[in-house]
């Protein structure tokens, strides 16, 4: 029988035969390996698996045993630290990724955001940026909001402004989530769980506070879990992330996953071009002309430098 993993609690899992929502517990049979030396979690929320039922020794309910992970359509993966060679799969078989950020409380880190976006590009996952908590800073940050939108809309990403306090943007997200498996991800404290609860008040993901000392988010979600939305579709809530190292991308390929750089690179004098020192580089010319945001280009340079730490 087949089902989808809807919760990962370490060595125990919860499955449901989507699109029906009838969750039941399961465990692994034996040891399923998936790049065993490199991946910390062999099974991720969103994975489709095969399972069988084994009679309980005490005569209770049969136990579901996961016997196989079916091929993944896509997944979001990260390396936890620059020095770690192990990676963690955040979610699998995702239809849309919503990257939740806030200009402040906590302050958005553009290189972090760009790494998530690159990973979505790498595995063919459409990404939308959700700019949350706008009720807290719109009055004094109109120019900053406009600049943020210009950077990422110029790169081809939709940006949705939201507030769980005023309800801004919530109906729009709820509508596009219908019929899809949607990943909600971002740094700790940006409001992922609050946004999920706003989409469907019957859900009860953990909601945390912001540290007033450093204006940093605190980890509140500790498990990876999928929820059904009453209006239709599913959302995957993931723990807040504070580090996002790249996986499965070579230094020479990084520029291909910046859509605006890929488009401009067709006019570079040399192929391949690293877009750092070569004469006649169309990407650098586009940055100088304001056609590519310098913030995005600087993120690219940072990824090239980061790549050296793994070699």
Legacy VTK file of the C-alpha trace (Angstrom):
# vtk DataFile Version 3.0
C-alpha trace
ASCII
DATASET POLYDATA
POINTS 311 float
0.000 0.000 0.000
1.096 3.597 -0.596
0.763 6.736 1.518
2.387 10.141 2.094
4.503 11.050 5.122
2.686 13.894 6.899
4.768 14.059 10.081
8.354 13.238 10.962
9.018 12.705 14.670
12.522 11.308 14.493
12.265 7.532 14.287
8.459 7.573 14.135
6.258 8.851 11.338
2.629 9.627 10.565
1.212 8.677 7.163
-1.949 9.491 5.240
-3.189 8.273 1.859
-3.607 11.714 0.278
-5.865 13.258 -0.876
-7.797 11.540 1.933
-6.813 12.807 5.374
-6.776 9.807 7.683
-3.404 9.917 9.484
-1.951 6.841 11.171
1.415 6.080 12.835
4.215 4.135 11.174
7.808 3.057 11.751
10.634 2.005 9.463
11.222 -1.626 8.673
14.951 -2.226 8.994
17.227 0.562 7.837
16.356 2.443 4.685
19.399 4.187 3.306
19.461 7.268 1.131
23.001 8.550 0.627
23.441 7.250 4.150
26.671 9.088 4.864
25.336 12.436 3.638
21.636 12.673 4.538
20.571 12.991 8.176
16.960 11.951 7.518
16.188 9.051 5.179
12.480 9.991 5.061
11.029 13.507 4.804
7.555 14.969 5.111
5.966 14.812 1.673
7.665 11.543 0.742
5.472 8.903 -0.835
6.185 5.514 0.697
5.111 1.898 0.506
4.031 0.247 3.727
2.586 -2.984 5.019
0.580 -3.800 8.128
1.969 -6.119 10.773
-0.231 -7.677 13.399
0.378 -6.363 16.903
1.778 -8.907 19.346
-0.664 -7.817 22.041
-3.671 -8.085 19.748
-4.022 -4.323 19.336
-4.194 -2.267 16.156
-1.900 -3.468 13.338
1.365 -1.550 13.023
2.277 0.177 9.739
5.820 -0.619 8.593
7.442 1.586 5.928
9.173 -0.690 3.456
10.174 1.615 0.580
10.573 5.284 -0.333
9.115 5.963 -3.771
11.069 8.192 -6.194
10.877 11.887 -5.352
9.565 14.414 -7.833
11.580 17.127 -6.089
12.789 18.128 -2.643
14.265 21.026 -0.657
17.587 20.191 0.961
20.107 22.163 2.997
23.489 21.726 4.613
23.220 22.756 8.235
26.630 24.431 8.633
29.463 25.435 6.339
31.755 22.803 7.830
29.231 19.967 7.867
29.172 17.417 5.066
25.782 16.132 6.139
22.577 17.495 4.661
18.940 17.501 5.741
15.885 17.206 3.501
13.295 19.775 4.574
10.396 18.462 2.470
9.731 16.363 -0.613
7.254 16.381 -3.510
6.381 20.055 -3.055
4.113 21.956 -5.471
4.936 25.454 -4.174
7.440 26.876 -1.688
6.538 29.972 0.308
9.635 31.616 1.753
8.492 33.684 4.731
10.572 36.765 5.567
10.159 39.977 7.533
12.066 43.199 6.915
12.365 43.523 10.689
11.530 41.442 13.783
13.705 39.546 12.819
15.566 41.423 10.102
15.682 39.657 6.749
19.064 38.250 5.652
19.128 38.435 1.871
21.991 35.908 1.362
19.977 33.383 3.378
16.864 34.033 1.299
18.847 33.733 -1.929
20.198 30.317 -0.921
16.694 28.976 -0.393
15.551 30.433 -3.717
18.524 28.883 -5.502
17.689 25.474 -4.037
14.092 25.804 -5.245
15.385 26.686 -8.723
17.748 23.710 -8.644
14.939 21.232 -8.019
12.258 22.929 -10.108
10.033 24.111 -7.247
8.109 27.355 -7.888
8.845 29.833 -5.098
6.856 32.772 -3.758
8.242 35.237 -1.219
5.903 36.195 1.613
6.804 39.498 3.246
5.172 39.167 6.645
4.425 41.364 9.662
3.939 44.433 7.453
1.636 46.017 10.050
4.671 46.389 12.345
6.852 48.470 10.029
4.956 49.685 6.956
4.557 53.233 8.302
8.294 53.844 8.563
9.636 51.437 5.913
7.720 52.163 2.715
10.961 52.801 0.788
12.567 49.608 2.141
9.506 47.559 1.162
9.589 49.038 -2.336
13.303 48.270 -2.664
12.814 44.688 -1.475
10.007 44.152 -3.964
12.085 45.594 -6.810
14.986 43.229 -6.045
12.942 40.043 -6.091
10.185 40.890 -8.528
12.972 42.005 -10.844
14.459 38.519 -10.457
11.101 36.966 -11.339
9.709 36.021 -7.921
6.207 36.980 -6.752
6.214 38.947 -3.485
3.093 38.904 -1.310
2.798 41.376 1.561
0.961 39.904 4.540
-0.137 40.628 8.074
-1.865 38.119 10.320
-3.059 41.101 12.394
-4.864 42.960 9.609
-5.481 39.951 7.363
-3.601 41.531 4.458
-2.640 38.969 1.810
-4.053 35.970 3.689
-6.999 35.323 1.349
-4.705 35.379 -1.666
-2.347 32.782 -0.210
-5.266 30.631 0.905
-6.609 30.639 -2.658
-3.369 29.627 -4.371
-2.728 26.874 -1.798
-5.826 24.966 -2.934
-5.100 21.571 -4.417
-1.371 21.826 -3.713
1.259 20.656 -1.246
2.797 23.931 -0.034
6.017 24.289 1.940
6.263 27.185 4.403
9.884 27.846 5.291
12.091 30.620 6.598
14.228 31.762 9.491
13.193 31.329 13.102
10.642 33.865 14.285
9.406 35.130 10.908
5.856 33.973 11.617
5.391 30.736 9.653
3.176 29.103 12.257
1.123 32.274 12.768
0.551 32.477 9.025
-0.597 28.851 8.883
-3.037 29.481 11.726
-4.338 32.557 9.891
-4.965 30.438 6.793
-7.011 27.990 8.866
-7.866 29.001 12.464
-8.741 25.375 13.304
-5.066 24.430 13.054
-2.811 24.739 16.056
0.867 24.991 15.091
3.135 26.318 17.826
3.557 30.091 17.791
6.545 31.681 19.520
7.846 35.105 20.476
10.803 37.179 19.349
13.744 37.669 21.672
13.757 41.352 22.638
17.505 41.227 23.287
18.722 40.463 19.769
15.429 40.601 17.833
16.113 37.028 16.805
13.521 34.345 16.343
13.236 31.440 18.744
12.680 27.890 17.551
9.034 27.022 18.200
8.300 24.342 15.598
10.505 21.346 16.360
8.877 18.810 14.053
8.261 18.724 10.329
4.526 18.386 9.861
1.908 18.663 7.119
-1.529 20.133 7.813
-4.688 20.027 5.676
-6.231 23.445 5.078
-10.012 23.485 5.388
-10.275 25.582 2.202
-8.255 22.954 0.287
-4.629 21.919 -0.087
-1.911 21.153 2.426
0.855 23.117 4.116
4.143 21.795 5.483
5.378 23.657 8.550
9.126 23.349 9.043
11.320 24.346 11.997
12.912 27.778 11.750
16.222 27.707 9.901
19.312 29.677 10.884
21.785 28.249 8.389
21.282 27.185 4.788
24.301 25.644 3.074
23.995 24.608 -0.552
23.910 20.955 -1.614
24.278 19.261 -5.011
25.332 22.366 -6.942
28.770 22.951 -8.417
30.522 26.312 -8.302
30.323 26.648 -12.082
26.540 26.093 -12.007
25.511 28.588 -9.319
24.840 31.495 -11.706
22.410 29.333 -13.718
20.015 29.316 -10.767
19.787 33.106 -10.541
17.108 33.659 -13.229
18.108 37.241 -13.962
21.803 36.285 -14.239
21.049 33.313 -16.469
19.157 35.570 -18.860
21.931 38.175 -19.011
24.737 35.599 -19.339
23.655 34.716 -22.873
25.481 37.884 -23.984
28.752 37.236 -22.117
31.844 37.303 -24.345
33.233 34.094 -22.879
31.587 30.755 -22.160
31.852 29.630 -19.452
31.997 32.915 -17.559
32.251 33.209 -13.777
30.864 36.781 -13.891
33.679 37.957 -11.612
36.703 39.105 -13.634
36.187 38.286 -17.299
36.110 41.151 -19.840
32.876 41.500 -21.770
30.768 40.007 -18.970
27.135 40.872 -19.608
26.143 40.018 -16.038
28.529 42.569 -14.534
27.364 45.106 -17.101
23.758 44.454 -16.074
24.664 45.001 -12.416
26.387 48.282 -13.280
23.326 49.346 -15.294
20.943 48.550 -12.422
19.269 45.710 -14.333
20.467 43.151 -11.773
20.236 44.109 -8.118
23.680 44.429 -6.491
22.273 42.638 -3.440
21.617 39.542 -5.565
25.019 39.753 -7.241
26.717 40.016 -3.845
24.821 36.913 -2.712
26.169 35.120 -5.764
29.736 36.143 -4.916
29.181 34.920 -1.355
28.074 31.519 -2.639
31.218 31.248 -4.764
33.286 31.949 -1.661
31.238 29.519 0.414
31.860 26.801 -2.162
35.581 26.907 -1.364
34.868 25.794 2.204
33.648 22.429 0.958
36.733 21.696 -1.183
LINES 1 312
311 0 1 2 3 4 5 6 7 8 9 10 11 12 13 14 15 16 17 18 19 20 21 22 23 24 25 26 27 28 29 30 31 32 33 34 35 36 37 38 39 40 41 42 43 44 45 46 47 48 49 50 51 52 53 54 55 56 57 58 59 60 61 62 63 64 65 66 67 68 69 70 71 72 73 74 75 76 77 78 79 80 81 82 83 84 85 86 87 88 89 90 91 92 93 94 95 96 97 98 99 100 101 102 103 104 105 106 107 108 109 110 111 112 113 114 115 116 117 118 119 120 121 122 123 124 125 126 127 128 129 130 131 132 133 134 135 136 137 138 139 140 141 142 143 144 145 146 147 148 149 150 151 152 153 154 155 156 157 158 159 160 161 162 163 164 165 166 167 168 169 170 171 172 173 174 175 176 177 178 179 180 181 182 183 184 185 186 187 188 189 190 191 192 193 194 195 196 197 198 199 200 201 202 203 204 205 206 207 208 209 210 211 212 213 214 215 216 217 218 219 220 221 222 223 224 225 226 227 228 229 230 231 232 233 234 235 236 237 238 239 240 241 242 243 244 245 246 247 248 249 250 251 252 253 254 255 256 257 258 259 260 261 262 263 264 265 266 267 268 269 270 271 272 273 274 275 276 277 278 279 280 281 282 283 284 285 286 287 288 289 290 291 292 293 294 295 296 297 298 299 300 301 302 303 304 305 306 307 308 309 310
